[in-house]
């Protein structure tokens, strides 16, 4: 299901339809599933070493989200619509911080059978 929204997101960004036709910059953003990620990150925050993959996923999601927002901001400026890059910077900083604070991998100890 998540992969099904890649093509609509690509088309919105490729042709600036989110800006020129829809006049709605939030549609591509909501296609990136902001709300569910936050819920699962809160669950992962309780025991971060057990949820490394989830935290890494959220970190990379923020970075990818920031890249999409950078494309949108550049397109907006090309078409004369003022838009700040501050939200882009914020997303990339959050993703980078999450990667930096990611707990180290735990070694899995398998008990040997004697």
N, C-alpha and C positions, 0 to 999 in steps of 0.2 A: 504494500500500500504506500509506504513512504517513497519508494522509487517512482510511483505513478505521478508524483507532482514535479519531478525533475523537468520534464518537457514543458509544462505550462510556465514554470519559473524561468526556464531558459528563454522561451518566447517573449515573456514580459520584459526581460532584461535586454534581449537582443534587439527588439524593435521599439523599446521605450514605451510600449503600450500602457504600462502602469502609470506613466506620466501623461502621455499625449491623448490616449483614448479614455482610459479609466479615470484619470485624474485622482488616483488613489495609490499612494506609495505604500500603504499597509498590506495590500494583498500579497506581494512577494515576501514581505516579512512574515506574515502569518503562515505562508506556505512552508516556512522554515521551522515551524512547530516550537515556538517559544514557550508556551505555557506548559506542555507536558515535560519538557526538559527541566524546567524549574522544579516541578513536583518531584521528579526522580532524583534530582540533585539534593534536595532537602532530605530525602530518604538516605541517600548515600553519605550525607554529612554526619550521620550518627556514628557510622563505623567506616571511616574513609579507607582504611587499609584493606577492608573486605570488598570495597566497591571501586577499586582503582580504575577499572575499565569504564565505569559510568562517568567518573570524574574526568578521565581522559577524553571520553566522547563529548562531554559538555565543553571542555576546553577547546577542542578542535571545532566543535559546532560554533562557538563564539567567534573563533578566528575566521571560519568560512562565512559566517553571518556578516562579519565586519567587511569582508571582501565584497560580498553582494551589495552591502550598503555603500561601499566606496564606488562601485560601478553606478549605482543609482544616483549618488551625489554628483559624479562626473557627468552623467547624462543630463541631470537637472541643470547643471551649470551650462552645458552646451546649448540647451534649449532656453536659456535665459531665466530659469527658475532658481531663485536663491536658496541654497541649502548649505548647512554647516557640516563640516567633517567631524565635529565633536563626538557624535554617536558612533562613528566608524572607529575613532581612536578608543573610545570607551569599550567597545566590543573586543577589539584586539588586545587591549590591556587586560581585560577580565580573562580572556582565554589564555594569555601568556602567564598571568599570575596563577591560574589553576594548574597549568602545566608545571610551573616552577614549584608549587606547593604540593604536587602529587606525591603521596607517600611512596617510599621505595617498595619494590617487589619483595614479597615475603617468600623465603625458600620453603617449598613444600617438603616436609619430612615424611617419608613413607616408612612405616615400621617394617623392619625386615622379619621374615619368618625364619626361625632357626630350627 
